[in-house]
Amino acid sequence: MPRRKLPLSKVYAVLESGPVVLVTTARRGRPNVMALSWLTMMDFEPPLIGLVMSDRNHSFAALKATRECVLNVPTIEIADNAVACGNASGARVDKFAAFGLTPLSASQVRAPLIRECPVNIECRVTDMRMVRRYDLFVLQAVAAWKVSGSGELKTLHHLGGDRFMVAGPVVRLRSKAK
Ligand SMILES: Cc1cc2nc3c(=O)[nH]c(=O)nc-3n(C[C@H](O)[C@H](O)[C@H](O)COP(=O)(O)O)c2cc1C
């Protein structure tokens, strides 16, 4: 089969970096939420997570100032509203009210959990040295929650533009990975 050139601008869509998450922040008592897909695990325990958040987002200043956020993992059930959080700015819209998301108090950070997301990971920023250059924050998970009985999650994976993949069947393969 011939191989065609893949435009470099499409590389990110092949190497999708993890499920779309809803990042919540809270600054001066005002919570906000945005969709984010550029994140990667960096260590097991304590769990370290690299997250790329552009400084064009309203959430950026809140994350930088408060050094706290929650990564809420949405599933197919709330896909439309989760993606809508990536198409509106918290500077103008209360996205919780607009997109039917319920904020719940977290245990370690001021940013809220989202009730409609079955997994919530409370995080503190531990390293901002690469923010100026790459918009890359290193987070440490300090508490995590999963709704009982939520089982294998049908998470959303961004494939670029308007294309998303929904997590499918789980297979078990011989692997030495933890
Ligand atoms: C599926 C999806 C994934 C996104 N991933 C990222 C990302 O990884 N990093 C980023 O900075 N913005 C990302 N965005 C864009 C932000 O979610 C968007 O700019 C949002 O409006 C920011 O909200 P805020 O201004 O209230 O912070 C993504 C948007 C969508 C729809």
The ligand as an ORCA input file, in Angstrom:
! r2SCAN-3c Opt
* xyz 0 1
  C     -12.189     18.514     22.714
  C     -11.432     19.734     23.133
  C     -10.148     19.616     23.637
  C      -9.431     20.731     24.035
  N      -8.164     20.562     24.528
  C      -7.466     21.649     24.942
  C      -6.157     21.483     25.479
  O      -5.628     20.395     25.589
  N      -5.506     22.607     25.891
  C      -6.053     23.872     25.769
  O      -5.410     24.854     26.147
  N      -7.303     24.040     25.278
  C      -8.021     22.970     24.860
  N      -9.283     23.127     24.363
  C      -9.840     24.490     24.224
  C     -10.495     25.027     25.490
  O     -11.350     24.080     26.085
  C     -11.306     26.282     25.112
  O     -10.420     27.287     24.646
  C     -12.195     26.807     26.225
  O     -13.134     27.682     25.674
  C     -11.435     27.500     27.350
  O     -12.351     27.913     28.316
  P     -12.035     29.101     29.341
  O     -11.681     30.301     28.488
  O     -13.299     29.288     30.112
  O     -10.870     28.658     30.157
  C     -10.013     22.017     23.939
  C     -11.316     22.160     23.426
  C     -12.013     21.016     23.020
  C     -13.411     21.179     22.474
*
